[in-house]
Amino acid sequence: MQKTVHIIGAGISGLSAAVRLSNAGYRVQVHEATQAVGGRCRSYFDAATNLTIDNGNHLLLSGNHHALAYARSIGTEAGLVGPKTAQFPFVDIATGQRWQLDLGSTRLPLWVFDESRRVPDTGVRDYLALAPLVWSSTRRTVGDAIRCDGTLYQRLVQPLLLAALNVDPPEGSAGLAGAVVRETLLMGGQACRPLIARDGLSSVLIEPAVALLKSKGAEVHIGHELREFASKGERLTGLTFGPDDIIAIGADDAVVMAVPPRAAASLLPGIKTPTKFRAIVNAHFRFDPPLNAPPILGVIGGLVEWLFAFPQRLSVTISNGDRLVDMPREQLAAEIWSDVCKAAGVTADLPPWQIVRERRATFEATPEQNALRPGPVTAFKNLFLAGDWTDTGLPATIEGSVRSGDRAADLVLALR
Ligand SMILES: Cc1cc2nc3c(=O)[nH]c(=O)nc-3n(C[C@H](O)[C@H](O)[C@H](O)COP(=O)(O)OP(=O)(O)OC[C@H]3O[C@@H](n4cnc5c(N)ncnc54)[C@H](O)[C@@H]3O)c2cc1C
């Protein structure tokens, strides 16, 4: 008889596990608590801007191999678009200075040796000083490993690590920062090409996965929140969704739990999970980008950190955004728009806008919280964990999510 795997949670982690197991011939059932799939990576129609927007602008890099393989497996790799080579235009809106970091497309970070391609006013020695970060211990902070000041820090290291870790870099985990640097900057431009889901996160990374799953006979149940596990000895025996909604787990069946840390801790008391989180703020403006607007612009010297140009929309990401969570929305929109005008070189009144504040966007990527991430194996032989917060060796990212989903799926496959 075909074995069944229940996937709890339909974010990227759960969907990647589901796709892998469905492709391997398992009968897959996905259970999602909310009415929408995608979790923290989804699109929806927004009435204020009259546009379909993403909950947050998500940037992938060409070195995110698991994420790209996931997109390939659901037939949408071509939906992740970006420039042909790894070029990152930047602007300092405090001074008006503009420059372009050009990492090229090689497998080695040769750009460091070319003054016209690296960050202006930096020298090779500044880059060599980052070496202690590359293989740093997970117990150290970025501030312990490298000097967090100077031109290279302000113009490249700070924006990159802030985006990757979602904490102020000096307090961030040097181990996680090192993993990001090893897999991207150190691998040359071929691993750093920026990629975005131009047509929206859901249409590129979520809906095609659901369609593929359904075409293979999998079931995706939305509004189906797992309330409790039933177990006997070392095995889960049932899933309780409601008093009259209990699913028995057969002797050969397995469960992948891909829910966020708080839900995981309440379903499985006693597991360790990160306990602290950080916000990400996104602002979306209905405004036709100037013709010469790059798809992604790094912004320093203001509130805005990254400016994304989409059809009919300019969109902004601000990481480590807890300080902005309680700010009045109108004030925040006006302040961000003022930065956007400087960065994009436009003069215009505030257009229709939307602010999305994801309070628990990511776990806090500090050494202390990183140490609380569990592996995929649990006390139950037929239950495995997935999620960007599990111990993937990476910060909370799509790449980490897909890796965790793949890893949990591989453990299910190994039960055969
Ligand atoms: C604003 C923002 C910007 C980001 N930017 C980037 C970026 O630029 N690049 C990048 O790589 N990453 C980015 N990320 C991180 C990325 O979105 C996450 O790492 C990823 O989406 C996490 O996926 P997940 O499946 O692990 O968790 P989630 O997406 O949280 O999925 C968990 C799912 O479980 C469901 N669930 C919870 N409890 C239950 C239950 N009891 N029963 C059933 N279902 C349940 C939830 O409803 C949810 O759908 C960003 C995140 C945010 C919020």
PDBQT file of the ligand as one rigid body, heavy atoms in Angstrom, charges set to zero:
ROOT
HETATM    1  C1  LIG A 501       8.896  40.359   5.221  1.00  0.00    +0.000 C 
HETATM    2  C2  LIG A 501       9.821  39.208   4.964  1.00  0.00    +0.000 A 
HETATM    3  C3  LIG A 501      10.859  39.336   4.075  1.00  0.00    +0.000 A 
HETATM    4  C4  LIG A 501      11.728  38.272   3.833  1.00  0.00    +0.000 A 
HETATM    5  N1  LIG A 501      12.713  38.424   2.902  1.00  0.00    +0.000 NA
HETATM    6  C5  LIG A 501      13.436  37.345   2.542  1.00  0.00    +0.000 A 
HETATM    7  C6  LIG A 501      14.362  37.448   1.487  1.00  0.00    +0.000 A 
HETATM    8  O1  LIG A 501      14.562  38.522   0.900  1.00  0.00    +0.000 OA
HETATM    9  N2  LIG A 501      15.051  36.324   1.110  1.00  0.00    +0.000 N 
HETATM   10  C7  LIG A 501      14.859  35.127   1.746  1.00  0.00    +0.000 A 
HETATM   11  O2  LIG A 501      15.498  34.147   1.342  1.00  0.00    +0.000 OA
HETATM   12  N3  LIG A 501      14.011  35.016   2.778  1.00  0.00    +0.000 NA
HETATM   13  C8  LIG A 501      13.280  36.087   3.191  1.00  0.00    +0.000 A 
HETATM   14  N4  LIG A 501      12.388  35.968   4.204  1.00  0.00    +0.000 N 
HETATM   15  C9  LIG A 501      12.321  34.706   4.964  1.00  0.00    +0.000 C 
HETATM   16  C10 LIG A 501      11.401  33.662   4.301  1.00  0.00    +0.000 C 
HETATM   17  O3  LIG A 501      10.163  34.236   3.981  1.00  0.00    +0.000 OA
HETATM   18  C11 LIG A 501      11.179  32.537   5.314  1.00  0.00    +0.000 C 
HETATM   19  O4  LIG A 501      12.431  32.002   5.671  1.00  0.00    +0.000 OA
HETATM   20  C12 LIG A 501      10.314  31.408   4.776  1.00  0.00    +0.000 C 
HETATM   21  O5  LIG A 501       9.169  31.883   4.114  1.00  0.00    +0.000 OA
HETATM   22  C13 LIG A 501       9.916  30.509   5.947  1.00  0.00    +0.000 C 
HETATM   23  O6  LIG A 501       9.179  29.404   5.482  1.00  0.00    +0.000 OA
HETATM   24  P1  LIG A 501       8.732  28.263   6.481  1.00  0.00    +0.000 P 
HETATM   25  O7  LIG A 501       7.936  27.291   5.689  1.00  0.00    +0.000 OA
HETATM   26  O8  LIG A 501       9.896  27.752   7.234  1.00  0.00    +0.000 OA
HETATM   27  O9  LIG A 501       7.780  28.961   7.584  1.00  0.00    +0.000 OA
HETATM   28  P2  LIG A 501       6.353  29.707   7.379  1.00  0.00    +0.000 P 
HETATM   29  O10 LIG A 501       6.348  30.455   6.104  1.00  0.00    +0.000 OA
HETATM   30  O11 LIG A 501       6.119  30.468   8.632  1.00  0.00    +0.000 OA
HETATM   31  O12 LIG A 501       5.324  28.513   7.249  1.00  0.00    +0.000 OA
HETATM   32  C14 LIG A 501       4.766  27.831   8.335  1.00  0.00    +0.000 C 
HETATM   33  C15 LIG A 501       3.309  27.508   8.020  1.00  0.00    +0.000 C 
HETATM   34  O13 LIG A 501       2.778  26.702   9.082  1.00  0.00    +0.000 OA
HETATM   35  C16 LIG A 501       1.432  27.089   9.290  1.00  0.00    +0.000 C 
HETATM   36  N5  LIG A 501       1.008  26.616  10.615  1.00  0.00    +0.000 N 
HETATM   37  C17 LIG A 501       1.312  27.130  11.832  1.00  0.00    +0.000 A 
HETATM   38  N6  LIG A 501       0.762  26.374  12.812  1.00  0.00    +0.000 NA
HETATM   39  C18 LIG A 501       0.091  25.360  12.205  1.00  0.00    +0.000 A 
HETATM   40  C19 LIG A 501      -0.675  24.257  12.675  1.00  0.00    +0.000 A 
HETATM   41  N7  LIG A 501      -0.846  24.030  13.992  1.00  0.00    +0.000 N 
HETATM   42  N8  LIG A 501      -1.237  23.417  11.771  1.00  0.00    +0.000 NA
HETATM   43  C20 LIG A 501      -1.046  23.619  10.425  1.00  0.00    +0.000 A 
HETATM   44  N9  LIG A 501      -0.342  24.666   9.932  1.00  0.00    +0.000 NA
HETATM   45  C21 LIG A 501       0.234  25.512  10.805  1.00  0.00    +0.000 A 
HETATM   46  C22 LIG A 501       1.502  28.608   9.141  1.00  0.00    +0.000 C 
HETATM   47  O14 LIG A 501       0.213  29.155   8.943  1.00  0.00    +0.000 OA
HETATM   48  C23 LIG A 501       2.432  28.751   7.946  1.00  0.00    +0.000 C 
HETATM   49  O15 LIG A 501       1.719  28.753   6.724  1.00  0.00    +0.000 OA
HETATM   50  C24 LIG A 501      11.542  37.037   4.512  1.00  0.00    +0.000 A 
HETATM   51  C25 LIG A 501      10.495  36.910   5.427  1.00  0.00    +0.000 A 
HETATM   52  C26 LIG A 501       9.640  37.971   5.658  1.00  0.00    +0.000 A 
HETATM   53  C27 LIG A 501       8.515  37.791   6.642  1.00  0.00    +0.000 C 
ENDROOT
TORSDOF 0
